[in-house]
Amino acid sequence: MKFFGRKGTKEPREAPSRTTSSGNKSRRKPGAQADNSNTVVFKVKIPEGISPGEEFQVHAGGRVVRVKCPPGATPGKSLAINVPKNDDSSKQLSSGAMTSSSSLRPDLSSNRNMNLPPDSPGVTKMEESGDGPQAYMVEIPAGVSGGEQFPITIAGNTFMVTCPPNAVPGNKVRIVPPPPDPNQLQQQQPSPEAPPPTPPSKREEQTFEVTVPNNVQGGSSFALLAGGVRVQVVCPVNASPGQKIRFRLPLALTRKPKKQTALAAKRLSYDKDGWTRTVRVTDMKLQWIRMDENGGIDNLRNAKFDVEKSAYVRRLVFREGTDPRIRDGVLSLVPANEAVVDSKIRNDRGDVIVDYPEISDAQASSFEAKADWFQKKCAQLAVEWNEGHMRINVRREHLLEDSVDAIMSLNRKDLRKMWRFEFIGEAGIDAGGLAREWFHLVSKEIFDPDMGFWLSSEANQMLMDVNPASKLIHSDYLVYYRFLGRVMGKAMFDGQLVAGHMVPFIYKHLLGWPIAFKDLKTYDEGYYANLQQIKQLADTGEDVEMILCMDFTATVEMLGEKQDVELVPGGADKPVTNDNYVEYFEACFKYKLMERVRPQLNELILGFFDVIPEPLLTVFDYQELELIMCGLPKIDMEDWRENTEYSGDYEQVGEDYPVCQWFWEVVEGFDQEMKARLLQFVTGTSGVPSRGFSVLQGNDGNVRKFTIHGVSVGTCLYPRAHTCFNRIDLPSYEAKSELEEKLKLAVTMVATGFDIE
């Protein structure tokens, strides 16, 4: 794939002219220019035990350099050092550098006198030899395939072991458990034939003892609240319901007071049925689980597709591309409970700047607090000005072309540098205003349907959807999606905004959030309704194959031409029947929300992650992501009320109906974020038409004003939305306080995928 020097460029890309020492600027050419010196600036910390005048070694830019501690400096203080770019005297870091050995040999048998579950079946302690750590042979249990994980218990410690790809049940694998803290129990995740890990640094942890729930069997997972944190625990294979087991969590996670918003606390109290993200005790990674009605984990690993419960999450596997500046990757959909994200982020120097306790606190914060936290972390990841910054030169009349060439010539480190913009031929110094203008103009142009990359959603004319026909319009179409991903990532990184609201499932893919079959209803309600008719035929005993004569294909139209696409291999020869119509639903769901535009989404998400590390995004829901990328809308409450219609039980009285009066009083009291969330809930987006609510459109492109539809409490307990019609079904509550509670909960919970009915 070619990412720069594209066909259609009207003039050669020469190196931009530099400013002379006198300040006279010669004619610049479009492109990205690095403002660099002959040295690179690194920030280092003075180690413990170092006094002023003494020297110490540091690693800078892959080299070992010696630094002299300046007068008055103390251990722990940061220093800025200048390292020549071509310093031949610098000692290159060898492969053996910085390694250390330890005579610590873990003896897990010392825990046997504790009242803990016995070792798992099939665990054999290997004979000791030399000073290496203790190794064990573990038998792979039945039902475990290559690449899957299974729990084992050794001396009261539970670990997750990954089955090698070519191994089968009954085979034995060698594992080396990590050294435990001698004072407490520990759970970590070793790999077969893994080398002895470096002993972890001391950290304060808290031990929890819990009783295995009645519905949990050995080897399965269950979730619980520990210290105010929802965690996922693996039950030892030989433990049984009613038996006590132990696990540990970092004290920083459980001791730190949680400053939860009222809505976050309310979510937790209703956290009983739906997909939620939890932290695995074994490795502190984030994983999606589905809670059942009893608060346990609904294990869907081996179950068939369930239109009510099943969900998928996009998985992006990175790999090196042919161009060193461009990272490649493969996008796919996996069951939601197999999606795992790190909870730790390191900067270029290897320092941990984010870990799970901090993510947990941010998740429970208000949207404004989350946004502030996010920007502070991005500032810590940003490349300092002295280390290098970029100048982006573009021509206003060739804005998109010049911008693509400039941004796609950068490597990932350049994307985290400070950017300064210049519109060639125009006077002006970029003190922030030119940057805001560039992000707005370039995103507005690429989202323009006339460009062929995006088109208005069928469900909501204000939302943009990827154009599947872009591959027929532009030969280098993927370049533009990678470019836009980088622009959106850089905008978030720098606190800028983009001028395009996307369909909700794309925000979910960016976040790695579950998408479920019901997302089809939001995306294309007519298509969803047609699928439901198939279900109704099957439920009434009608012969689906005989009546519908359908197969596993979809008819798509691109640029006026229709073609049939197979939803599964051999789909043209596979009829839809009463026995397999659910499988057909799954294939349609995957095609609509991923496969039909997978190449474009692949590049968009890759570009986004060229700038933003994924763990930073775990504090947001998909509605908040739209708000932070597009900004909170300016809502004219008087215009909103004047252009609202009433139907159902409220049609005769209208705004004067007591419940409707309460509704507007509650909404008037909402802050800007909650008003935007209410718009997202009812219309599908936080965007407001430029001409106001009087021209709000429905999925058919016609004007459909905001509508409050009156229903009885017996019809639905909570308010529910019909985004295709911009309508909210509002029950006739008996008190304003009840309306406020139910409305806030409905508006907030819609982003979680929970069923609160």
PyMOL commands that set and color helices and strands:
alter all, ss='L'
color gray80, all
select helices_A, chain A and resi 108-111+251-255+262-269+336-338+356-363+367-381+385-387+396-407+412-415+433-447+449-451+470-473+477-494+504-511+519-523+525-539+544-548+571-573+581-593+595-609+614-617+622-630+637-642+654-656+658-669+672-683+693-695+736-749
alter helices_A, ss='H'
color red, helices_A
select strands_A, chain A and resi 31-35+39-45+55-60+63-68+78-84+91-92+123-125+136-139+149-154+157-162+172-175+205-211+221-226+229-234+244-250+274-280+286-291+311-320+327-335+340-341+345-346+352-354+389-394+418-423+454-456+464-466+515-516+553-558+561-566+644-648+706-711+720-722+727-731
alter strands_A, ss='S'
color yellow, strands_A
deselect
rebuild
show_as cartoon
